[in-house]
Amino acid sequence: MRTNNNAEAFHSRFNRRVQLTHPNMWSFIKFLQGDENRFHHLRIQFYAGLGARSKQAKTIAIQRHIDNLGQR
């Protein structure tokens, strides 16, 4: 799912991973620990020079279409 900003991306990822309308405290803590671990690994990869993964062709095509709509 595409999002407009970092806050929406966080909430989208949270809702997909927790899959509960009102998660209990332990589910929330487990999510935060997993997210912290994920970002720790991304940071290590970034400092190792691996950078971000390349965008898929589908994502590039969608973004190009959105950009074209904005120029009209």
N, C-alpha and C positions, 0 to 999 in steps of 0.2 A: 504494500500500500504506500502510495506517495503522500508525503506530508509537506506542510508549508514551512515549518520551523522546527527547531530542536525540541521545544516543549511538546509539540504534537507527536514528534517521532518517539519521544520517551513514553508518552501515554499510550501510543499505539503498540509499542514493543511490550510495555507493561501488561496491557489488556490481553495481548496474544499469549504471553507466557504464563500469566496467573490464571486466566480463564475463569475468574470468579467475579461476580458483581461487587461483593463486599468481602475481600480476603481477610483472613484473620492475621494477627500480628506475626505469626511464625511464617506464613506464606509470604508476607511482605518482606520480612527479614531475609528469607531464602532468596527471593528475587533480587534484593539489593546486593547480597553477597555474590550471586551469579553475575550480576551486571558489573560489579567492581572487578571481579576476576576477568571478565571479558575485556574491559577497558585496560586492565593491567597488561594483558597479553597484546592488545593493540599498541599500547605505548612501547612495549619491548620491541615489537616488530618495526615500529616507526623509527626508533633509535638505532635499530640494526640496519636501516636503510631500505627496508622492504616497501615502504610506502603503502598507499591504498590500492585495493584491487581495482582493476579496470572495469568500467561500466559495460553492461551487456548491451548488445545491439538493440534489443527491444527498448531498453531504458533510454538510449541515445535517440532513437526514433521518436519516442513519446516526448522527450524534452525538446527536440527540434520542432515538433508539431505545436507544442505549447508556446515556444518562442515565436513561431510564425503567427499564431493567433494574437499574441501581444503586440505585434508590429502592425496589425491592420488598423 
